[in-house]
Amino acid sequence: MDGDLDAGSLTVALHQVLARVAARVEEITAAAGLALPQWLVLASLADRGDLAMGELVAGTGLNDSTLTRVVDRLASLGLVYRGVDPADRRRVRVSLSARGRALHGRIAPDVAAAERALVDDRDGDAVATFLAGLGRAGVRA
């Protein structure tokens, strides 16, 4: 994908920006053995603590069936725990294990640096220009 964003369609431009950010973050997470959806779950849990599956759907943007597969995989890797919500036994809650918290702690600084680099426009990328324009319009990146 070249450096230019579609100037005629906000939807297309947003999709292009999302694809670029996701690709950059996925380079980092793949080096640690994680797919982007798995990183989204770890990051949400690290940020917000243990969550019900429905809260994770809202926090990650993943659909129910994808989230279930992602959480199953993370649990099999020992990165998260899954358990019954004591307040409502019909709900499943997910929390980071010590191993998941350590992995998040190793990857998070690199992800944050990559996100800052995109926003700071260190490479003259149109993504930063687009995000800066959103900021001027009152939308926080």
N, CA, C and O atoms as a GROMACS GRO file, in nm:
protein
  564
    1MET      N    1   0.086  -0.118   0.000
    1MET     CA    2   0.000   0.000   0.000
    1MET      C    3   0.090   0.124   0.000
    1MET      O    4   0.184   0.131   0.079
    2ASP      N    5   0.063   0.218  -0.085
    2ASP     CA    6   0.147   0.337  -0.090
    2ASP      C    7   0.112   0.431   0.025
    2ASP      O    8   0.023   0.401   0.104
    3GLY      N    9   0.181   0.545   0.035
    3GLY     CA   10   0.163   0.637   0.146
    3GLY      C   11   0.039   0.722   0.139
    3GLY      O   12   0.004   0.786   0.238
    4ASP      N   13  -0.030   0.725   0.026
    4ASP     CA   14  -0.146   0.812   0.012
    4ASP      C   15  -0.271   0.745   0.066
    4ASP      O   16  -0.290   0.624   0.054
    5LEU      N   17  -0.355   0.827   0.127
    5LEU     CA   18  -0.485   0.781   0.174
    5LEU      C   19  -0.592   0.832   0.080
    5LEU      O   20  -0.574   0.936   0.016
    6ASP      N   21  -0.702   0.761   0.073
    6ASP     CA   22  -0.814   0.802  -0.010
    6ASP      C   23  -0.872   0.931   0.045
    6ASP      O   24  -0.922   0.934   0.158
    7ALA      N   25  -0.867   1.037  -0.032
    7ALA     CA   26  -0.916   1.167   0.013
    7ALA      C   27  -1.066   1.183  -0.007
    7ALA      O   28  -1.126   1.275   0.048
    8GLY      N   29  -1.127   1.094  -0.083
    8GLY     CA   30  -1.267   1.111  -0.116
    8GLY      C   31  -1.364   1.041  -0.024
    8GLY      O   32  -1.483   1.073  -0.025
    9SER      N   33  -1.318   0.948   0.056
    9SER     CA   34  -1.410   0.870   0.138
    9SER      C   35  -1.352   0.852   0.278
    9SER      O   36  -1.245   0.793   0.295
   10LEU      N   37  -1.422   0.903   0.377
   10LEU     CA   38  -1.378   0.886   0.515
   10LEU      C   39  -1.371   0.738   0.551
   10LEU      O   40  -1.278   0.695   0.618
   11THR      N   41  -1.470   0.661   0.507
   11THR     CA   42  -1.472   0.519   0.539
   11THR      C   43  -1.350   0.448   0.482
   11THR      O   44  -1.287   0.368   0.552
   12VAL      N   45  -1.318   0.475   0.357
   12VAL     CA   46  -1.203   0.411   0.295
   12VAL      C   47  -1.074   0.457   0.363
   12VAL      O   48  -0.987   0.375   0.392
   13ALA      N   49  -1.062   0.586   0.390
   13ALA     CA   50  -0.942   0.638   0.456
   13ALA      C   51  -0.925   0.576   0.594
   13ALA      O   52  -0.814   0.537   0.631
   14LEU      N   53  -1.032   0.568   0.671
   14LEU     CA   54  -1.024   0.505   0.804
   14LEU      C   55  -0.983   0.359   0.793
   14LEU      O   56  -0.902   0.311   0.872
   15HIS      N   57  -1.038   0.290   0.696
   15HIS     CA   58  -1.003   0.149   0.676
   15HIS      C   59  -0.854   0.136   0.642
   15HIS      O   60  -0.786   0.046   0.691
   16GLN      N   61  -0.804   0.225   0.558
   16GLN     CA   62  -0.663   0.222   0.521
   16GLN      C   63  -0.573   0.250   0.642
   16GLN      O   64  -0.472   0.183   0.661
   17VAL      N   65  -0.610   0.347   0.723
   17VAL     CA   66  -0.533   0.378   0.844
   17VAL      C   67  -0.534   0.258   0.938
   17VAL      O   68  -0.430   0.219   0.990
   18LEU      N   69  -0.652   0.202   0.960
   18LEU     CA   70  -0.662   0.085   1.047
   18LEU      C   71  -0.575  -0.029   0.998
   18LEU      O   72  -0.507  -0.094   1.077
   19ALA      N   73  -0.575  -0.053   0.868
   19ALA     CA   74  -0.495  -0.161   0.812
   19ALA      C   75  -0.346  -0.136   0.835
   19ALA      O   76  -0.271  -0.230   0.865
   20ARG      N   77  -0.302  -0.013   0.822
   20ARG     CA   78  -0.160   0.019   0.842
   20ARG      C   79  -0.119   0.005   0.988
   20ARG      O   80  -0.014  -0.050   1.019
   21VAL      N   81  -0.202   0.055   1.077
   21VAL     CA   82  -0.172   0.045   1.220
   21VAL      C   83  -0.171  -0.102   1.261
   21VAL      O   84  -0.081  -0.147   1.332
   22ALA      N   85  -0.272  -0.177   1.217
   22ALA     CA   86  -0.282  -0.318   1.252
   22ALA      C   87  -0.161  -0.396   1.199
   22ALA      O   88  -0.108  -0.482   1.269
   23ALA      N   89  -0.119  -0.366   1.076
   23ALA     CA   90  -0.004  -0.436   1.019
   23ALA      C   91   0.122  -0.409   1.100
   23ALA      O   92   0.202  -0.500   1.124
   24ARG      N   93   0.141  -0.286   1.142
   24ARG     CA   94   0.261  -0.252   1.221
   24ARG      C   95   0.258  -0.321   1.357
   24ARG      O   96   0.359  -0.376   1.402
   25VAL      N   97   0.143  -0.318   1.423
   25VAL     CA   98   0.132  -0.383   1.555
   25VAL      C   99   0.146  -0.534   1.539
   25VAL      O  100   0.207  -0.600   1.624
   26GLU      N  101   0.091  -0.588   1.432
   26GLU     CA  102   0.098  -0.733   1.411
   26GLU      C  103   0.242  -0.780   1.388
   26GLU      O  104   0.276  -0.892   1.424
   27GLU      N  105   0.327  -0.695   1.330
   27GLU     CA  106   0.469  -0.730   1.316
   27GLU      C  107   0.529  -0.755   1.454
   27GLU      O  108   0.608  -0.847   1.473
   28ILE      N  109   0.492  -0.673   1.548
   28ILE     CA  110   0.546  -0.682   1.684
   28ILE      C  111   0.489  -0.803   1.757
   28ILE      O  112   0.562  -0.880   1.818
   29THR      N  113   0.358  -0.820   1.750
   29THR     CA  114   0.294  -0.929   1.823
   29THR      C  115   0.331  -1.065   1.763
   29THR      O  116   0.346  -1.163   1.837
   30ALA      N  117   0.346  -1.072   1.631
   30ALA     CA  118   0.382  -1.199   1.567
   30ALA      C  119   0.520  -1.245   1.613
   30ALA      O  120   0.544  -1.365   1.628
   31ALA      N  121   0.611  -1.151   1.635
   31ALA     CA  122   0.745  -1.187   1.683
   31ALA      C  123   0.737  -1.253   1.821
   31ALA      O  124   0.827  -1.328   1.859
   32ALA      N  125   0.631  -1.224   1.895
   32ALA     CA  126   0.612  -1.284   2.028
   32ALA      C  127   0.518  -1.404   2.022
   32ALA      O  128   0.484  -1.462   2.125
   33GLY      N  129   0.477  -1.442   1.901
   33GLY     CA  130   0.391  -1.560   1.885
   33GLY      C  131   0.243  -1.533   1.900
   33GLY      O  132   0.165  -1.626   1.920
   34LEU      N  133   0.202  -1.407   1.892
   34LEU     CA  134   0.061  -1.371   1.907
   34LEU      C  135   0.004  -1.314   1.780
   34LEU      O  136   0.070  -1.237   1.710
   35ALA      N  137  -0.118  -1.351   1.750
   35ALA     CA  138  -0.194  -1.286   1.643
   35ALA      C  139  -0.253  -1.157   1.700
   35ALA      O  140  -0.266  -1.142   1.821
   36LEU      N  141  -0.289  -1.065   1.612
   36LEU     CA  142  -0.344  -0.937   1.657
   36LEU      C  143  -0.466  -0.954   1.748
   36LEU      O  144  -0.474  -0.887   1.851
   37PRO      N  145  -0.563  -1.040   1.714
   37PRO     CA  146  -0.678  -1.056   1.805
   37PRO      C  147  -0.637  -1.102   1.945
   37PRO      O  148  -0.698  -1.062   2.044
   38GLN      N  149  -0.535  -1.186   1.953
   38GLN     CA  150  -0.486  -1.230   2.084
   38GLN      C  151  -0.426  -1.113   2.161
   38GLN      O  152  -0.447  -1.100   2.281
   39TRP      N  153  -0.352  -1.027   2.091
   39TRP     CA  154  -0.297  -0.908   2.155
   39TRP      C  155  -0.409  -0.817   2.205
   39TRP      O  156  -0.399  -0.762   2.314
   40LEU      N  157  -0.514  -0.801   2.126
   40LEU     CA  158  -0.624  -0.714   2.167
   40LEU      C  159  -0.685  -0.762   2.298
   40LEU      O  160  -0.719  -0.680   2.384
   41VAL      N  161  -0.699  -0.892   2.314
   41VAL     CA  162  -0.754  -0.947   2.438
   41VAL      C  163  -0.657  -0.923   2.554
   41VAL      O  164  -0.698  -0.877   2.660
   42LEU      N  165  -0.529  -0.954   2.534
   42LEU     CA  166  -0.432  -0.931   2.642
   42LEU      C  167  -0.427  -0.784   2.681
   42LEU      O  168  -0.424  -0.752   2.800
   43ALA      N  169  -0.427  -0.695   2.584
   43ALA     CA  170  -0.420  -0.552   2.612
   43ALA      C  171  -0.545  -0.505   2.687
   43ALA      O  172  -0.535  -0.424   2.780
   44SER      N  173  -0.661  -0.554   2.648
   44SER     CA  174  -0.785  -0.515   2.718
   44SER      C  175  -0.784  -0.562   2.862
   44SER      O  176  -0.823  -0.488   2.952
   45LEU      N  177  -0.739  -0.685   2.884
   45LEU     CA  178  -0.734  -0.739   3.021
   45LEU      C  179  -0.629  -0.666   3.104
   45LEU      O  180  -0.652  -0.640   3.222
   46ALA      N  181  -0.516  -0.633   3.045
   46ALA     CA  182  -0.412  -0.561   3.118
   46ALA      C  183  -0.461  -0.421   3.156
   46ALA      O  184  -0.428  -0.370   3.263
   47ASP      N  185  -0.538  -0.361   3.069
   47ASP     CA  186  -0.586  -0.225   3.092
   47ASP      C  187  -0.703  -0.219   3.189
   47ASP      O  188  -0.712  -0.128   3.272
   48ARG      N  189  -0.794  -0.316   3.180
   48ARG     CA  190  -0.919  -0.307   3.254
   48ARG      C  191  -0.939  -0.414   3.361
   48ARG      O  192  -1.039  -0.411   3.432
   49GLY      N  193  -0.847  -0.507   3.374
   49GLY     CA  194  -0.863  -0.614   3.472
   49GLY      C  195  -0.949  -0.726   3.417
   49GLY      O  196  -0.977  -0.730   3.297
   50ASP      N  197  -0.992  -0.815   3.505
   50ASP     CA  198  -1.071  -0.928   3.456
   50ASP      C  199  -1.205  -0.878   3.402
   50ASP      O  200  -1.265  -0.784   3.454
   51LEU      N  201  -1.249  -0.944   3.294
   51LEU     CA  202  -1.368  -0.898   3.223
   51LEU      C  203  -1.457  -1.016   3.186
   51LEU      O  204  -1.409  -1.128   3.166
   52ALA      N  205  -1.585  -0.990   3.177
   52ALA     CA  206  -1.679  -1.088   3.123
   52ALA      C  207  -1.659  -1.093   2.972
   52ALA      O  208  -1.612  -0.997   2.912
   53MET      N  209  -1.695  -1.204   2.913
   53MET     CA  210  -1.678  -1.220   2.768
   53MET      C  211  -1.748  -1.108   2.692
   53MET      O  212  -1.694  -1.057   2.593
   54GLY      N  213  -1.866  -1.069   2.734
   54GLY     CA  214  -1.937  -0.961   2.667
   54GLY      C  215  -1.862  -0.829   2.673
   54GLY      O  216  -1.864  -0.751   2.578
   55GLU      N  217  -1.797  -0.804   2.786
   55GLU     CA  218  -1.716  -0.683   2.799
   55GLU      C  219  -1.594  -0.689   2.707
   55GLU      O  220  -1.552  -0.587   2.652
   56LEU      N  221  -1.539  -0.809   2.690
   56LEU     CA  222  -1.426  -0.825   2.598
   56LEU      C  223  -1.469  -0.804   2.453
   56LEU      O  224  -1.394  -0.748   2.374
   57VAL      N  225  -1.588  -0.849   2.418
   57VAL     CA  226  -1.640  -0.825   2.284
   57VAL      C  227  -1.644  -0.674   2.259
   57VAL      O  228  -1.598  -0.627   2.155
   58ALA      N  229  -1.699  -0.601   2.354
   58ALA     CA  230  -1.709  -0.455   2.339
   58ALA      C  231  -1.572  -0.389   2.338
   58ALA      O  232  -1.551  -0.294   2.263
   59GLY      N  233  -1.480  -0.437   2.419
   59GLY     CA  234  -1.349  -0.375   2.432
   59GLY      C  235  -1.253  -0.405   2.319
   59GLY      O  236  -1.160  -0.328   2.294
   60THR      N  237  -1.273  -0.517   2.250
   60THR     CA  238  -1.180  -0.557   2.144
   60THR      C  239  -1.237  -0.539   2.005
   60THR      O  240  -1.161  -0.530   1.908
   61GLY      N  241  -1.368  -0.534   1.992
   61GLY     CA  242  -1.430  -0.527   1.860
   61GLY      C  243  -1.438  -0.663   1.791
   61GLY      O  244  -1.479  -0.671   1.675
   62LEU      N  245  -1.398  -0.768   1.861
   62LEU     CA  246  -1.407  -0.903   1.804
   62LEU      C  247  -1.549  -0.955   1.820
   62LEU      O  248  -1.617  -0.919   1.916
   63ASN      N  249  -1.595  -1.039   1.728
   63ASN     CA  250  -1.728  -1.097   1.745
   63ASN      C  251  -1.723  -1.214   1.844
   63ASN      O  252  -1.615  -1.262   1.878
   64ASP      N  253  -1.839  -1.258   1.888
   64ASP     CA  254  -1.847  -1.362   1.993
   64ASP      C  255  -1.770  -1.488   1.958
   64ASP      O  256  -1.693  -1.539   2.040
   65SER      N  257  -1.790  -1.540   1.838
   65SER     CA  258  -1.727  -1.668   1.804
   65SER      C  259  -1.576  -1.654   1.791
   65SER      O  260  -1.501  -1.742   1.833
   66THR      N  261  -1.530  -1.543   1.733
   66THR     CA  262  -1.385  -1.520   1.724
   66THR      C  263  -1.325  -1.505   1.862
   66THR      O  264  -1.220  -1.561   1.892
   67LEU      N  265  -1.392  -1.428   1.948
   67LEU     CA  266  -1.342  -1.408   2.083
   67LEU      C  267  -1.331  -1.540   2.158
   67LEU      O  268  -1.233  -1.564   2.228
   68THR      N  269  -1.430  -1.626   2.144
   68THR     CA  270  -1.426  -1.756   2.211
   68THR      C  271  -1.304  -1.836   2.167
   68THR      O  272  -1.235  -1.893   2.250
   69ARG      N  273  -1.278  -1.839   2.037
   69ARG     CA  274  -1.159  -1.911   1.986
   69ARG      C  275  -1.030  -1.848   2.038
   69ARG      O  276  -0.937  -1.919   2.077
   70VAL      N  277  -1.024  -1.715   2.039
   70VAL     CA  278  -0.904  -1.645   2.086
   70VAL      C  279  -0.880  -1.675   2.234
   70VAL      O  280  -0.768  -1.708   2.273
   71VAL      N  281  -0.983  -1.665   2.315
   71VAL     CA  282  -0.969  -1.692   2.458
   71VAL      C  283  -0.933  -1.838   2.481
   71VAL      O  284  -0.850  -1.867   2.568
   72ASP      N  285  -0.992  -1.930   2.406
   72ASP     CA  286  -0.955  -2.072   2.417
   72ASP      C  287  -0.806  -2.091   2.392
   72ASP      O  288  -0.738  -2.163   2.466
   73ARG      N  289  -0.755  -2.027   2.287
   73ARG     CA  290  -0.614  -2.040   2.252
   73ARG      C  291  -0.525  -1.978   2.360
   73ARG      O  292  -0.425  -2.038   2.400
   74LEU      N  293  -0.562  -1.858   2.406
   74LEU     CA  294  -0.483  -1.793   2.511
   74LEU      C  295  -0.483  -1.876   2.639
   74LEU      O  296  -0.381  -1.884   2.708
   75ALA      N  297  -0.596  -1.938   2.671
   75ALA     CA  298  -0.604  -2.024   2.790
   75ALA      C  299  -0.515  -2.147   2.773
   75ALA      O  300  -0.447  -2.189   2.866
   76SER      N  301  -0.515  -2.204   2.652
   76SER     CA  302  -0.431  -2.324   2.629
   76SER      C  303  -0.282  -2.290   2.637
   76SER      O  304  -0.200  -2.376   2.667
   77LEU      N  305  -0.248  -2.164   2.609
   77LEU     CA  306  -0.109  -2.118   2.620
   77LEU      C  307  -0.074  -2.075   2.762
   77LEU      O  308   0.041  -2.042   2.791
   78GLY      N  309  -0.172  -2.076   2.851
   78GLY     CA  310  -0.149  -2.036   2.990
   78GLY      C  311  -0.138  -1.886   3.008
   78GLY      O  312  -0.081  -1.840   3.107
   79LEU      N  313  -0.192  -1.808   2.914
   79LEU     CA  314  -0.182  -1.662   2.922
   79LEU      C  315  -0.303  -1.598   2.989
   79LEU      O  316  -0.294  -1.485   3.038
   80VAL      N  317  -0.415  -1.668   2.991
   80VAL     CA  318  -0.536  -1.618   3.059
   80VAL      C  319  -0.601  -1.732   3.136
   80VAL      O  320  -0.579  -1.850   3.109
   81TYR      N  321  -0.681  -1.691   3.231
   81TYR     CA  322  -0.768  -1.785   3.303
   81TYR      C  323  -0.912  -1.752   3.267
   81TYR      O  324  -0.948  -1.636   3.247
   82ARG      N  325  -0.992  -1.856   3.260
   82ARG     CA  326  -1.134  -1.839   3.233
   82ARG      C  327  -1.208  -1.902   3.349
   82ARG      O  328  -1.174  -2.012   3.393
   83GLY      N  329  -1.309  -1.832   3.400
   83GLY     CA  330  -1.384  -1.886   3.512
   83GLY      C  331  -1.526  -1.834   3.516
   83GLY      O  332  -1.561  -1.739   3.445
   84VAL      N  333  -1.605  -1.896   3.599
   84VAL     CA  334  -1.745  -1.856   3.616
   84VAL      C  335  -1.750  -1.731   3.702
   84VAL      O  336  -1.678  -1.720   3.802
   85ASP      N  337  -1.834  -1.637   3.663
   85ASP     CA  338  -1.854  -1.514   3.740
   85ASP      C  339  -1.928  -1.551   3.868
   85ASP      O  340  -2.039  -1.605   3.860
   86PRO      N  341  -1.870  -1.524   3.986
   86PRO     CA  342  -1.938  -1.562   4.110
   86PRO      C  343  -2.070  -1.488   4.131
   86PRO      O  344  -2.158  -1.537   4.200
   87ALA      N  345  -2.084  -1.370   4.072
   87ALA     CA  346  -2.208  -1.293   4.087
   87ALA      C  347  -2.318  -1.342   3.993
   87ALA      O  348  -2.437  -1.322   4.021
   88ASP      N  349  -2.280  -1.405   3.883
   88ASP     CA  350  -2.377  -1.455   3.785
   88ASP      C  351  -2.315  -1.575   3.716
   88ASP      O  352  -2.236  -1.561   3.623
   89ARG      N  353  -2.351  -1.693   3.762
   89ARG     CA  354  -2.287  -1.816   3.715
   89ARG      C  355  -2.308  -1.842   3.567
   89ARG      O  356  -2.245  -1.932   3.511
   90ARG      N  357  -2.396  -1.767   3.502
   90ARG     CA  358  -2.416  -1.784   3.357
   90ARG      C  359  -2.306  -1.714   3.278
   90ARG      O  360  -2.288  -1.742   3.160
   91ARG      N  361  -2.235  -1.624   3.342
   91ARG     CA  362  -2.132  -1.544   3.273
   91ARG      C  363  -1.993  -1.604   3.294
   91ARG      O  364  -1.963  -1.658   3.400
   92VAL      N  365  -1.911  -1.592   3.192
   92VAL     CA  366  -1.771  -1.635   3.200
   92VAL      C  367  -1.686  -1.510   3.210
   92VAL      O  368  -1.704  -1.414   3.135
   93ARG      N  369  -1.592  -1.512   3.304
   93ARG     CA  370  -1.496  -1.401   3.319
   93ARG      C  371  -1.358  -1.449   3.277
   93ARG      O  372  -1.324  -1.566   3.293
   94VAL      N  373  -1.280  -1.356   3.223
   94VAL     CA  374  -1.146  -1.388   3.176
   94VAL      C  375  -1.049  -1.294   3.247
   94VAL      O  376  -1.076  -1.175   3.263
   95SER      N  377  -0.935  -1.349   3.289
   95SER     CA  378  -0.833  -1.266   3.355
   95SER      C  379  -0.695  -1.309   3.306
   95SER      O  380  -0.676  -1.422   3.260
   96LEU      N  381  -0.600  -1.217   3.316
   96LEU     CA  382  -0.462  -1.247   3.278
   96LEU      C  383  -0.398  -1.337   3.382
   96LEU      O  384  -0.418  -1.318   3.502
   97SER      N  385  -0.320  -1.433   3.336
   97SER     CA  386  -0.236  -1.510   3.426
   97SER      C  387  -0.106  -1.431   3.446
   97SER      O  388  -0.084  -1.330   3.378
   98ALA      N  389  -0.023  -1.476   3.536
   98ALA     CA  390   0.107  -1.410   3.557
   98ALA      C  391   0.188  -1.416   3.427
   98ALA      O  392   0.257  -1.320   3.392
   99ARG      N  393   0.180  -1.526   3.359
   99ARG     CA  394   0.251  -1.541   3.231
   99ARG      C  395   0.197  -1.444   3.126
   99ARG      O  396   0.274  -1.384   3.051
  100GLY      N  397   0.065  -1.428   3.120
  100GLY     CA  398   0.004  -1.333   3.028
  100GLY      C  399   0.041  -1.190   3.060
  100GLY      O  400   0.067  -1.110   2.970
  101ARG      N  401   0.045  -1.158   3.189
  101ARG     CA  402   0.082  -1.023   3.232
  101ARG      C  403   0.228  -0.995   3.196
  101ARG      O  404   0.261  -0.884   3.153
  102ALA      N  405   0.315  -1.094   3.212
  102ALA     CA  406   0.456  -1.076   3.178
  102ALA      C  407   0.474  -1.057   3.027
  102ALA      O  408   0.551  -0.972   2.984
  103LEU      N  409   0.402  -1.136   2.948
  103LEU     CA  410   0.411  -1.122   2.802
  103LEU      C  411   0.360  -0.985   2.759
  103LEU      O  412   0.422  -0.919   2.675
  104HIS      N  413   0.250  -0.942   2.816
  104HIS     CA  414   0.197  -0.810   2.784
  104HIS      C  415   0.301  -0.704   2.820
  104HIS      O  416   0.324  -0.611   2.743
  105GLY      N  417   0.362  -0.716   2.936
  105GLY     CA  418   0.462  -0.620   2.980
  105GLY      C  419   0.583  -0.612   2.888
  105GLY      O  420   0.643  -0.506   2.873
  106ARG      N  421   0.618  -0.724   2.826
  106ARG     CA  422   0.731  -0.725   2.732
  106ARG      C  423   0.695  -0.661   2.598
  106ARG      O  424   0.777  -0.592   2.538
  107ILE      N  425   0.572  -0.682   2.551
  107ILE     CA  426   0.531  -0.636   2.418
  107ILE      C  427   0.476  -0.493   2.420
  107ILE      O  428   0.499  -0.417   2.325
  108ALA      N  429   0.406  -0.455   2.525
  108ALA     CA  430   0.336  -0.326   2.530
  108ALA      C  431   0.426  -0.206   2.499
  108ALA      O  432   0.382  -0.117   2.426
  109PRO      N  433   0.549  -0.199   2.551
  109PRO     CA  434   0.632  -0.082   2.517
  109PRO      C  435   0.662  -0.071   2.368
  109PRO      O  436   0.667   0.039   2.313
  110ASP      N  437   0.683  -0.184   2.301
  110ASP     CA  438   0.710  -0.182   2.158
  110ASP      C  439   0.586  -0.142   2.078
  110ASP      O  440   0.595  -0.067   1.981
  111VAL      N  441   0.470  -0.190   2.121
  111VAL     CA  442   0.345  -0.151   2.055
  111VAL      C  443   0.322  -0.002   2.074
  111VAL      O  444   0.287   0.068   1.979
  112ALA      N  445   0.341   0.047   2.195
  112ALA     CA  446   0.321   0.190   2.222
  112ALA      C  447   0.417   0.275   2.139
  112ALA      O  448   0.379   0.379   2.086
  113ALA      N  449   0.542   0.230   2.126
  113ALA     CA  450   0.641   0.305   2.047
  113ALA      C  451   0.601   0.306   1.899
  113ALA      O  452   0.614   0.409   1.832
  114ALA      N  453   0.552   0.195   1.849
  114ALA     CA  454   0.509   0.188   1.709
  114ALA      C  455   0.389   0.280   1.686
  114ALA      O  456   0.381   0.348   1.583
  115GLU      N  457   0.297   0.282   1.781
  115GLU     CA  458   0.180   0.369   1.768
  115GLU      C  459   0.223   0.516   1.772
  115GLU      O  460   0.173   0.598   1.693
  116ARG      N  461   0.314   0.549   1.862
  116ARG     CA  462   0.364   0.688   1.869
  116ARG      C  463   0.434   0.727   1.740
  116ARG      O  464   0.417   0.838   1.691
  117ALA      N  465   0.513   0.635   1.685
  117ALA     CA  466   0.585   0.665   1.560
  117ALA      C  467   0.487   0.694   1.447
  117ALA      O  468   0.510   0.783   1.366
  118LEU      N  469   0.378   0.620   1.442
  118LEU     CA  470   0.277   0.645   1.338
  118LEU      C  471   0.212   0.781   1.359
  118LEU      O  472   0.191   0.855   1.263
  119VAL      N  473   0.182   0.815   1.482
  119VAL     CA  474   0.117   0.943   1.511
  119VAL      C  475   0.213   1.059   1.495
  119VAL      O  476   0.173   1.167   1.450
  120ASP      N  477   0.340   1.040   1.531
  120ASP     CA  478   0.440   1.146   1.523
  120ASP      C  479   0.492   1.171   1.383
  120ASP      O  480   0.564   1.267   1.360
  121ASP      N  481   0.455   1.084   1.288
  121ASP     CA  482   0.493   1.102   1.148
  121ASP      C  483   0.644   1.098   1.129
  121ASP      O  484   0.698   1.181   1.055
  122ARG      N  485   0.710   1.005   1.193
  122ARG     CA  486   0.856   0.996   1.179
  122ARG      C  487   0.899   0.955   1.039
  122ARG      O  488   1.012   0.984   0.997
  123ASP      N  489   0.811   0.888   0.967
  123ASP     CA  490   0.847   0.841   0.833
  123ASP      C  491   0.774   0.918   0.724
  123ASP      O  492   0.775   0.874   0.609
  124GLY      N  493   0.713   1.031   0.755
  124GLY     CA  494   0.641   1.107   0.655
  124GLY      C  495   0.518   1.033   0.602
  124GLY      O  496   0.475   1.056   0.489
  125ASP      N  497   0.463   0.946   0.683
  125ASP     CA  498   0.350   0.864   0.642
  125ASP      C  499   0.221   0.944   0.647
  125ASP      O  500   0.202   1.028   0.734
  126ALA      N  501   0.134   0.916   0.554
  126ALA     CA  502   0.005   0.984   0.548
  126ALA      C  503  -0.084   0.947   0.667
  126ALA      O  504  -0.179   1.019   0.697
  127VAL      N  505  -0.053   0.836   0.736
  127VAL     CA  506  -0.132   0.798   0.853
  127VAL      C  507  -0.125   0.909   0.958
  127VAL      O  508  -0.227   0.948   1.013
  128ALA      N  509  -0.005   0.959   0.985
  128ALA     CA  510   0.011   1.063   1.087
  128ALA      C  511  -0.063   1.190   1.046
  128ALA      O  512  -0.126   1.255   1.129
  129THR      N  513  -0.055   1.224   0.920
  129THR     CA  514  -0.126   1.342   0.871
  129THR      C  515  -0.275   1.326   0.891
  129THR      O  516  -0.344   1.418   0.934
  130PHE      N  517  -0.325   1.208   0.860
  130PHE     CA  518  -0.468   1.180   0.876
  130PHE      C  519  -0.507   1.188   1.024
  130PHE      O  520  -0.608   1.250   1.058
  131LEU      N  521  -0.428   1.124   1.110
  131LEU     CA  522  -0.458   1.125   1.254
  131LEU      C  523  -0.450   1.266   1.310
  131LEU      O  524  -0.531   1.304   1.395
  132ALA      N  525  -0.353   1.342   1.264
  132ALA     CA  526  -0.342   1.482   1.310
  132ALA      C  527  -0.465   1.560   1.270
  132ALA      O  528  -0.514   1.644   1.346
  133GLY      N  529  -0.516   1.535   1.151
  133GLY     CA  530  -0.638   1.601   1.106
  133GLY      C  531  -0.757   1.564   1.191
  133GLY      O  532  -0.842   1.649   1.220
  134LEU      N  533  -0.763   1.439   1.233
  134LEU     CA  534  -0.871   1.399   1.324
  134LEU      C  535  -0.858   1.472   1.456
  134LEU      O  536  -0.958   1.515   1.514
  135GLY      N  537  -0.734   1.487   1.503
  135GLY     CA  538  -0.711   1.560   1.628
  135GLY      C  539  -0.757   1.705   1.618
  135GLY      O  540  -0.817   1.758   1.711
  136ARG      N  541  -0.728   1.767   1.506
  136ARG     CA  542  -0.773   1.907   1.487
  136ARG      C  543  -0.925   1.915   1.480
  136ARG      O  544  -0.984   2.018   1.514
  137ALA      N  545  -0.987   1.806   1.437
  137ALA     CA  546  -1.133   1.804   1.428
  137ALA      C  547  -1.197   1.766   1.561
  137ALA      O  548  -1.320   1.758   1.571
  138GLY      N  549  -1.113   1.742   1.663
  138GLY     CA  550  -1.167   1.710   1.795
  138GLY      C  551  -1.179   1.561   1.822
  138GLY      O  552  -1.237   1.522   1.923
  139VAL      N  553  -1.126   1.477   1.733
  139VAL     CA  554  -1.128   1.333   1.753
  139VAL      C  555  -0.993   1.292   1.807
  139VAL      O  556  -0.890   1.326   1.749
  140ARG      N  557  -0.991   1.220   1.919
  140ARG     CA  558  -0.865   1.179   1.981
  140ARG      C  559  -0.815   1.050   1.920
  140ARG      O  560  -0.892   0.955   1.905
  141ALA      N  561  -0.689   1.044   1.884
  141ALA     CA  562  -0.627   0.924   1.826
  141ALA      C  563  -0.574   0.836   1.937
  141ALA      O  564  -0.518   0.730   1.911
   0.00000   0.00000   0.00000
